[in-house]
Amino acid sequence: MRRLSVFLLLALLSVAGCRSGQAPSAQSARPQFKVYHLRGKVVSANPSKGEVTLNHEAIPGFMDAMTMPYKLKDVSILGELHPGDVITADVLVSQGDDATVLLDHIVVVAQARPDYKPTSIYHVPEPGDAVPDFALRNQYGNALRFQQFRGKELLITFIYTRCPMPNFCPLVTRNFANIEKELAATPTLYAKTHLMSISFDPDYDTPERLKMYGAGYIGGDAKKIFAHWDFAVAQKPVVAEMAKYFDVGLTDAGNGIINHTLSTTLIGRDGKVVKFYPGNEWTPEQVLADLKQAAGA
């Protein structure tokens, strides 16, 4: 698998069910986005037009399965995509009047050219996958390991406190706050679960900053909530390994901005993946239902 941290601008096409427009910059953070997940096969590449044609599966809630060309912002990436390659990508759909559609964080999950040697292997969590025992520090600077939450349903997500895009880290953190509130209302389920928001920005997100960030979303008795919801960070090598395991695409855009995908995972009491939620289309109600089922509540 290959992680290509590039932005693709969707071509203006008159295709039923499609929307198109000009890609916004991550730095401006003005547009609101919905994030969908695409999986498809490369049909052909056209260097003269800077296009790659994909035959992709249906994108639930957005468009049907179809074959269509996509413009590449960085045409040099064309050399990395070959007919027959199977790729995944995030589809960022602006909710503004321009209806911008953007493909981001392309990953080649099956290669048509077996001689290619990828620099990084990204893992898409599947139910039953054993989760490594990653080491982190929480908002108090205390050591955390995934292993210590065995026996509980552990819900994790990835954020960074400087994230400027309302529908990315802030949205996911608000969703976690809603989940935390609902869990607290059911003591038996509360006792069987734990939440963790993990920063991938160790240079900036110190435990103290994570504590302030978490308290801002939690409100009320933050100390009590932190006993059930950790805000954690790891050293850079561990961040890199977690990003690869949980399929988190990261690109340093400079000026404190990190372009990234969204990744949320429910890990069972046995330390194995129960469910993976890419993007931001999942709802607190959906995750709560999955938590209840996993916990037998």
KEKE-3310 file (N, C-alpha, C; in steps of 0.2 Angstrom, whole numbers, plus 5000, padded with zeros to 4 digits):
npx = (5004:5002:5004:4999:5000:4992:4981:4967:4958:4942:4936:4925:4910:4896:4888:4875:4871:4883:4894:4903:4918:4928:4943:4944:4956:4965:4970:4962:4949:4936:4926:4913:4914:4908:4914:4917:4920:4930:4933:4941:4946:4960:4958:4964:4978:4981:4993:4994:4983:4983:4975:4967:4958:4945:4937:4925:4918:4901:4898:4892:4878:4882:4886:4882:4890:4903:4912:4924:4934:4947:4955:4972:4980:4993:5002:5013:5011:5005:5014:5014:5003:4994:4986:4974:4978:4971:4963:4960:4952:4949:4934:4931:4918:4912:4900:4897:4891:4898:4899:4911:4921:4933:4947:4956:4971:4976:4977:4985:4979:4980:4991:4994:5006:5018:5031:5034:5040:5033:5035:5029:5017:5000:4987:4971:4959:4950:4936:4940:4954:4969:4975:4990:5000:5001:5010:5007:5005:4994:4983:4987:5000:5003:5008:5001:4994:4988:4985:4980:4967:4960:4946:4937:4927:4934:4935:4942:4949:4957:4965:4971:4975:4976:4969:4960:4948:4931:4923:4931:4943:4936:4923:4923:4927:4917:4907:4912:4910:4897:4894:4901:4893:4880:4884:4888:4875:4871:4875:4880:4884:4893:4903:4909:4916:4927:4935:4946:4955:4967:4981:4990:5001:5014:5024:5017:5006:5006:5004:4998:4992:4983:4975:4969:4962:4953:4946:4939:4930:4923:4918:4910:4913:4927:4938:4932:4927:4939:4943:4937:4938:4952:4964:4977:4994:5008:5025:5035:5039:5030:5018:5019:5018:5005:4998:4999:4994:4981:4976:4978:4980:4993:5000:5011:5007:5013:5015:5009:4998:4991:4987:4975:4967:4952:4949:4942:4940:4932:4937:4937:4934:4943:4954:4954:4949:4933:4924:4927:4927:4929:4932:4919:4906:4899:4888:4885:4874:4875:4887:4885:4876:4883:4893:4885:4880:4892:4896:4887:4876)
npy = (4994:5011:5027:5042:5058:5069:5082:5080:5088:5087:5084:5095:5088:5082:5073:5062:5064:5068:5081:5096:5107:5120:5117:5120:5128:5121:5129:5140:5136:5139:5133:5121:5104:5088:5071:5057:5040:5033:5019:5012:5007:5010:5015:5021:5033:5049:5058:5070:5078:5078:5069:5055:5041:5033:5018:5017:5011:5012:5027:5028:5038:5048:5046:5035:5020:5022:5026:5037:5052:5060:5075:5078:5088:5088:5083:5075:5064:5055:5046:5036:5030:5016:5007:4996:4996:4996:5008:5018:5033:5048:5057:5074:5084:5100:5110:5122:5135:5133:5119:5111:5097:5086:5075:5066:5061:5048:5030:5016:5001:4989:4982:4984:4983:4972:4974:4986:4994:4999:5013:5015:5005:5004:5001:4996:4995:4981:4971:4960:4961:4961:4973:4983:4986:5000:5014:5028:5045:5053:5067:5071:5068:5055:5038:5028:5013:5003:4991:4991:4994:4982:4972:4981:4991:5000:5016:5025:5039:5051:5066:5084:5098:5110:5110:5118:5116:5115:5104:5093:5089:5096:5093:5079:5078:5084:5075:5064:5070:5070:5057:5053:5059:5052:5039:5041:5042:5030:5019:5006:5003:5013:5009:4999:5004:5015:5030:5038:5051:5054:5063:5068:5077:5079:5088:5100:5097:5096:5087:5096:5105:5097:5094:5106:5108:5097:5099:5111:5106:5096:5102:5107:5095:5091:5084:5072:5067:5065:5053:5044:5047:5049:5061:5059:5058:5053:5048:5053:5042:5032:5038:5038:5024:5021:5029:5022:5010:5013:5019:5033:5047:5058:5074:5087:5103:5115:5130:5126:5118:5103:5092:5079:5063:5056:5046:5033:5021:5007:4997:4981:4972:4962:4967:4968:4974:4980:4988:5000:5017:5027:5044:5057:5054:5046:5044:5050:5042:5030:5025:5023:5013:5003:5002:4998:4985:4978:4978:4970:4976)
npz = (5000:4997:5003:4998:5000:4995:4986:4977:4963:4959:4943:4933:4929:4920:4928:4934:4950:4955:4962:4960:4959:4965:4975:4992:5003:5016:5026:5027:5032:5031:5023:5027:5029:5023:5025:5015:5010:4998:4987:4974:4957:4947:4931:4920:4915:4911:4906:4898:4901:4914:4922:4930:4928:4937:4942:4953:4968:4975:4984:4999:5003:4995:4980:4966:4961:4949:4934:4931:4927:4936:4940:4944:4956:4959:4946:4945:4953:4945:4940:4950:4950:4943:4930:4936:4949:4965:4975:4990:4996:5004:5002:5002:5004:5001:5010:5007:4995:4983:4982:4982:4979:4984:4983:4995:5003:4996:4996:4990:4990:4984:4973:4955:4950:4955:4957:4963:4978:4992:5003:5015:5025:5026:5037:5037:5049:5053:5059:5072:5071:5080:5091:5093:5108:5111:5118:5128:5134:5146:5149:5161:5161:5164:5162:5149:5142:5129:5133:5147:5147:5144:5146:5145:5134:5122:5115:5103:5096:5084:5085:5084:5094:5088:5077:5063:5057:5057:5055:5057:5069:5080:5078:5079:5093:5099:5097:5104:5117:5118:5117:5129:5139:5137:5140:5154:5159:5160:5172:5172:5159:5158:5167:5159:5149:5140:5135:5123:5116:5105:5102:5087:5086:5094:5096:5099:5107:5122:5138:5147:5138:5131:5142:5145:5133:5132:5144:5140:5131:5139:5151:5166:5179:5176:5181:5185:5173:5166:5171:5164:5151:5142:5136:5126:5121:5111:5109:5094:5086:5090:5087:5073:5070:5075:5067:5055:5058:5061:5050:5048:5039:5037:5034:5035:5033:5036:5046:5058:5053:5050:5038:5038:5039:5046:5059:5068:5081:5088:5100:5107:5123:5123:5117:5103:5087:5085:5078:5064:5060:5048:5042:5045:5046:5054:5068:5085:5091:5083:5086:5100:5100:5095:5105:5116:5111:5110:5123:5128:5134)
capx = (5000:5006:5001:5000:4997:4990:4975:4965:4953:4937:4934:4918:4907:4889:4886:4870:4873:4890:4894:4910:4919:4935:4945:4946:4962:4964:4972:4956:4945:4930:4920:4911:4914:4907:4919:4915:4926:4930:4937:4940:4952:4963:4957:4969:4980:4982:4998:4993:4977:4984:4970:4967:4951:4944:4931:4925:4912:4896:4900:4886:4876:4885:4885:4882:4896:4903:4919:4925:4941:4948:4960:4976:4983:5000:5002:5019:5009:5002:5018:5013:4996:4995:4980:4973:4979:4965:4965:4955:4953:4944:4931:4929:4912:4910:4893:4895:4887:4902:4899:4917:4923:4940:4949:4962:4975:4975:4981:4985:4978:4982:4995:4994:5013:5021:5038:5034:5041:5030:5039:5025:5012:4995:4983:4964:4957:4945:4934:4945:4961:4972:4978:4996:4999:5004:5012:5006:5004:4988:4983:4991:5007:5004:5009:4995:4995:4981:4984:4977:4960:4958:4941:4932:4926:4939:4933:4948:4949:4964:4964:4976:4972:4976:4965:4956:4943:4926:4920:4936:4944:4931:4917:4924:4928:4910:4903:4914:4907:4890:4894:4902:4887:4875:4887:4887:4868:4869:4881:4882:4888:4899:4909:4912:4918:4932:4936:4952:4957:4974:4984:4996:5005:5017:5028:5013:5001:5009:4999:4994:4988:4978:4970:4965:4958:4948:4941:4935:4924:4919:4914:4908:4918:4932:4942:4928:4926:4945:4944:4933:4940:4959:4967:4983:4999:5014:5032:5034:5039:5024:5013:5020:5016:4998:4995:4999:4989:4974:4975:4977:4985:4996:5004:5013:5006:5017:5011:5005:4993:4992:4982:4974:4961:4949:4950:4939:4940:4930:4941:4934:4937:4949:4960:4953:4945:4926:4922:4931:4923:4933:4928:4915:4899:4896:4885:4885:4869:4877:4893:4882:4872:4889:4896:4880:4880:4899:4897:4881:4871)
capy = (5000:5018:5033:5048:5064:5074:5084:5079:5092:5083:5087:5097:5083:5082:5066:5062:5062:5071:5088:5098:5114:5122:5115:5125:5127:5119:5134:5145:5133:5142:5129:5115:5098:5081:5067:5051:5036:5030:5014:5010:5004:5014:5012:5024:5039:5054:5064:5076:5081:5077:5065:5048:5038:5028:5014:5016:5008:5017:5031:5029:5045:5054:5045:5028:5017:5024:5027:5045:5055:5065:5079:5078:5094:5087:5079:5071:5058:5050:5040:5032:5026:5012:5004:4990:4998:4998:5014:5021:5040:5052:5062:5080:5088:5106:5111:5129:5136:5131:5112:5108:5090:5085:5068:5067:5055:5042:5024:5010:4995:4983:4985:4980:4982:4969:4976:4992:4993:5005:5016:5014:5000:5007:4995:4998:4991:4976:4967:4954:4963:4962:4980:4983:4989:5007:5018:5035:5049:5057:5074:5072:5066:5048:5033:5024:5008:5000:4984:4992:4994:4976:4971:4987:4993:5006:5020:5029:5044:5055:5074:5088:5104:5116:5109:5124:5114:5114:5097:5088:5087:5099:5089:5072:5079:5086:5069:5061:5073:5068:5049:5052:5061:5047:5034:5043:5042:5023:5017:4999:5004:5018:5005:4994:5007:5020:5034:5041:5055:5054:5068:5066:5083:5079:5094:5106:5095:5093:5085:5102:5108:5092:5094:5112:5106:5092:5103:5115:5102:5092:5107:5104:5091:5088:5079:5066:5065:5062:5046:5039:5049:5052:5064:5057:5059:5048:5050:5053:5035:5029:5042:5036:5017:5021:5032:5017:5005:5015:5022:5040:5050:5064:5078:5093:5108:5121:5135:5123:5115:5096:5089:5073:5060:5055:5038:5032:5014:5004:4991:4977:4971:4957:4970:4967:4979:4978:4992:5005:5022:5032:5050:5060:5053:5042:5048:5047:5037:5024:5022:5021:5007:4998:5001:4994:4978:4975:4977:4966:4980)
capz = (5000:4996:5005:4994:5004:4989:4985:4970:4962:4955:4937:4932:4925:4920:4929:4939:4957:4956:4963:4958:4961:4967:4981:4997:5007:5023:5030:5028:5037:5031:5021:5031:5024:5025:5023:5013:5009:4991:4985:4967:4953:4942:4924:4915:4917:4905:4908:4895:4904:4922:4924:4931:4928:4942:4942:4960:4971:4977:4990:5002:5004:4990:4973:4965:4958:4942:4931:4930:4928:4942:4939:4949:4958:4958:4941:4946:4956:4940:4939:4956:4949:4937:4928:4940:4956:4969:4979:4994:4997:5007:4998:5006:5000:5004:5011:5004:4989:4978:4982:4981:4980:4984:4985:4999:5006:4992:4998:4986:4994:4980:4967:4949:4948:4961:4958:4967:4985:4996:5009:5021:5024:5030:5039:5038:5054:5052:5065:5074:5071:5087:5092:5097:5114:5110:5124:5127:5141:5146:5151:5168:5160:5167:5156:5147:5137:5127:5137:5153:5146:5143:5150:5144:5127:5122:5109:5102:5089:5083:5084:5086:5097:5083:5070:5062:5052:5062:5054:5058:5076:5084:5077:5082:5100:5102:5096:5110:5123:5118:5119:5136:5143:5137:5144:5161:5161:5161:5176:5171:5153:5159:5170:5155:5143:5141:5129:5122:5111:5104:5097:5083:5086:5100:5096:5102:5111:5128:5142:5149:5132:5131:5148:5144:5127:5135:5149:5136:5128:5144:5155:5173:5183:5171:5184:5185:5166:5164:5174:5160:5145:5142:5130:5126:5116:5111:5105:5087:5082:5091:5083:5066:5070:5076:5061:5050:5060:5061:5043:5048:5034:5040:5030:5038:5028:5038:5050:5063:5050:5048:5034:5040:5038:5052:5061:5075:5081:5094:5102:5112:5129:5122:5113:5096:5083:5085:5072:5062:5058:5044:5041:5050:5044:5060:5073:5092:5091:5080:5090:5106:5099:5094:5112:5120:5108:5111:5130:5130:5138)
cpx = (5004:5001:5003:4997:4996:4983:4973:4959:4948:4935:4927:4915:4900:4887:4881:4873:4879:4889:4902:4911:4926:4937:4947:4953:4961:4965:4966:4951:4938:4924:4919:4911:4911:4912:4916:4921:4925:4935:4936:4947:4954:4962:4963:4972:4982:4986:4996:4988:4978:4978:4971:4959:4950:4937:4930:4918:4907:4899:4893:4884:4878:4883:4885:4889:4897:4911:4919:4932:4941:4955:4965:4980:4990:5001:5008:5017:5006:5007:5018:5007:4996:4988:4980:4975:4972:4967:4959:4957:4948:4941:4928:4924:4910:4903:4892:4892:4891:4901:4905:4918:4930:4942:4956:4965:4973:4980:4980:4985:4980:4985:4995:5002:5017:5028:5039:5035:5039:5035:5035:5019:5006:4990:4976:4961:4950:4943:4938:4952:4964:4976:4984:4995:5003:5005:5011:5006:4998:4989:4986:4998:5008:5004:5002:4997:4988:4979:4980:4970:4957:4952:4935:4932:4929:4937:4939:4947:4956:4962:4971:4973:4971:4972:4960:4950:4937:4923:4925:4937:4939:4925:4917:4924:4921:4906:4905:4911:4900:4889:4896:4896:4882:4878:4886:4880:4866:4875:4884:4886:4894:4905:4912:4915:4924:4933:4943:4953:4964:4977:4990:5001:5009:5022:5024:5009:5004:5003:4995:4990:4982:4973:4966:4960:4952:4943:4937:4929:4920:4915:4913:4914:4923:4936:4939:4928:4933:4946:4941:4935:4947:4960:4974:4988:5005:5020:5031:5034:5033:5018:5013:5017:5008:4995:4994:4994:4982:4972:4973:4983:4987:5001:5005:5012:5010:5012:5007:4999:4995:4986:4981:4968:4958:4948:4947:4938:4937:4934:4938:4938:4943:4955:4960:4948:4938:4923:4926:4927:4928:4928:4924:4908:4896:4893:4886:4880:4872:4883:4890:4879:4878:4892:4891:4880:4887:4899:4891:4876:4864)
cpy = (5006:5023:5039:5054:5070:5076:5083:5084:5088:5087:5089:5092:5084:5075:5066:5060:5065:5078:5090:5105:5115:5120:5120:5124:5125:5124:5139:5142:5136:5138:5123:5109:5092:5076:5060:5047:5033:5024:5012:5008:5009:5011:5015:5030:5043:5059:5070:5081:5081:5074:5058:5046:5033:5025:5013:5014:5014:5020:5032:5036:5050:5052:5037:5026:5020:5024:5034:5047:5060:5069:5079:5085:5094:5081:5074:5064:5053:5044:5035:5028:5022:5008:4997:4991:4999:5003:5015:5029:5043:5057:5068:5084:5094:5107:5118:5129:5133:5123:5109:5101:5089:5078:5070:5061:5048:5036:5019:5004:4988:4985:4980:4979:4979:4971:4983:4991:5000:5007:5015:5009:5003:5001:4998:4993:4987:4973:4961:4956:4964:4969:4980:4987:4995:5010:5025:5039:5053:5064:5076:5070:5059:5044:5029:5019:5005:4994:4985:4993:4988:4974:4976:4988:5000:5010:5025:5033:5048:5062:5077:5095:5110:5116:5115:5122:5112:5107:5092:5087:5090:5095:5082:5073:5080:5079:5064:5063:5071:5061:5049:5054:5056:5041:5035:5042:5034:5020:5011:4999:5008:5014:5000:4997:5013:5024:5037:5045:5056:5059:5065:5072:5083:5085:5100:5103:5091:5091:5091:5105:5103:5092:5100:5111:5102:5095:5108:5112:5098:5097:5103:5101:5088:5083:5072:5063:5062:5055:5041:5041:5052:5056:5063:5059:5054:5051:5049:5046:5031:5032:5039:5028:5017:5024:5026:5012:5007:5019:5030:5043:5057:5068:5085:5099:5115:5125:5132:5119:5108:5093:5082:5070:5059:5048:5037:5024:5012:4997:4987:4975:4966:4960:4970:4972:4976:4982:4998:5011:5027:5038:5053:5059:5049:5047:5045:5041:5030:5021:5020:5014:5001:4996:4996:4986:4975:4974:4972:4970:4981)
cpz = (5000:4999:5001:4997:4999:4989:4978:4969:4957:4949:4937:4927:4926:4921:4935:4945:4959:4957:4962:4960:4962:4974:4986:5000:5014:5028:5032:5032:5036:5029:5027:5026:5027:5022:5021:5011:5002:4991:4978:4964:4948:4935:4919:4918:4911:4907:4905:4898:4912:4925:4926:4932:4933:4941:4950:4962:4973:4983:4994:5004:5000:4983:4972:4962:4951:4940:4929:4931:4933:4940:4945:4950:4956:4952:4941:4949:4951:4939:4945:4955:4943:4936:4932:4947:4959:4974:4984:4995:5001:5002:5002:5002:5004:5005:5009:4998:4983:4977:4980:4983:4979:4987:4989:5002:5002:4995:4993:4990:4991:4974:4961:4947:4954:4962:4962:4974:4989:5001:5015:5020:5029:5031:5040:5043:5052:5058:5066:5074:5078:5086:5096:5103:5114:5117:5123:5134:5140:5148:5157:5167:5162:5161:5155:5142:5135:5131:5144:5153:5144:5148:5149:5136:5126:5115:5109:5096:5089:5081:5085:5088:5092:5077:5069:5058:5057:5061:5054:5066:5080:5084:5081:5090:5103:5102:5102:5116:5123:5120:5127:5141:5143:5141:5152:5164:5162:5165:5174:5164:5154:5162:5165:5149:5145:5134:5129:5116:5110:5099:5093:5082:5093:5101:5100:5108:5117:5133:5145:5144:5131:5136:5147:5138:5129:5139:5145:5133:5133:5148:5162:5176:5178:5174:5184:5178:5164:5166:5169:5152:5145:5135:5131:5120:5116:5108:5098:5084:5084:5087:5076:5065:5071:5070:5055:5052:5060:5055:5044:5044:5037:5035:5034:5033:5030:5042:5055:5060:5048:5044:5036:5039:5045:5053:5068:5075:5088:5095:5108:5118:5128:5118:5106:5093:5083:5078:5071:5059:5054:5043:5047:5050:5050:5065:5080:5093:5089:5084:5097:5106:5098:5101:5116:5117:5110:5119:5133:5135:5135)
residu = (MET:ARG:ARG:LEU:SER:VAL:PHE:LEU:LEU:LEU:ALA:LEU:LEU:SER:VAL:ALA:GLY:CYS:ARG:SER:GLY:GLN:ALA:PRO:SER:ALA:GLN:SER:ALA:ARG:PRO:GLN:PHE:LYS:VAL:TYR:HIS:LEU:ARG:GLY:LYS:VAL:VAL:SER:ALA:ASN:PRO:SER:LYS:GLY:GLU:VAL:THR:LEU:ASN:HIS:GLU:ALA:ILE:PRO:GLY:PHE:MET:ASP:ALA:MET:THR:MET:PRO:TYR:LYS:LEU:LYS:ASP:VAL:SER:ILE:LEU:GLY:GLU:LEU:HIS:PRO:GLY:ASP:VAL:ILE:THR:ALA:ASP:VAL:LEU:VAL:SER:GLN:GLY:ASP:ASP:ALA:THR:VAL:LEU:LEU:ASP:HIS:ILE:VAL:VAL:VAL:ALA:GLN:ALA:ARG:PRO:ASP:TYR:LYS:PRO:THR:SER:ILE:TYR:HIS:VAL:PRO:GLU:PRO:GLY:ASP:ALA:VAL:PRO:ASP:PHE:ALA:LEU:ARG:ASN:GLN:TYR:GLY:ASN:ALA:LEU:ARG:PHE:GLN:GLN:PHE:ARG:GLY:LYS:GLU:LEU:LEU:ILE:THR:PHE:ILE:TYR:THR:ARG:CYS:PRO:MET:PRO:ASN:PHE:CYS:PRO:LEU:VAL:THR:ARG:ASN:PHE:ALA:ASN:ILE:GLU:LYS:GLU:LEU:ALA:ALA:THR:PRO:THR:LEU:TYR:ALA:LYS:THR:HIS:LEU:MET:SER:ILE:SER:PHE:ASP:PRO:ASP:TYR:ASP:THR:PRO:GLU:ARG:LEU:LYS:MET:TYR:GLY:ALA:GLY:TYR:ILE:GLY:GLY:ASP:ALA:LYS:LYS:ILE:PHE:ALA:HIS:TRP:ASP:PHE:ALA:VAL:ALA:GLN:LYS:PRO:VAL:VAL:ALA:GLU:MET:ALA:LYS:TYR:PHE:ASP:VAL:GLY:LEU:THR:ASP:ALA:GLY:ASN:GLY:ILE:ILE:ASN:HIS:THR:LEU:SER:THR:THR:LEU:ILE:GLY:ARG:ASP:GLY:LYS:VAL:VAL:LYS:PHE:TYR:PRO:GLY:ASN:GLU:TRP:THR:PRO:GLU:GLN:VAL:LEU:ALA:ASP:LEU:LYS:GLN:ALA:ALA:GLY:ALA)
# end
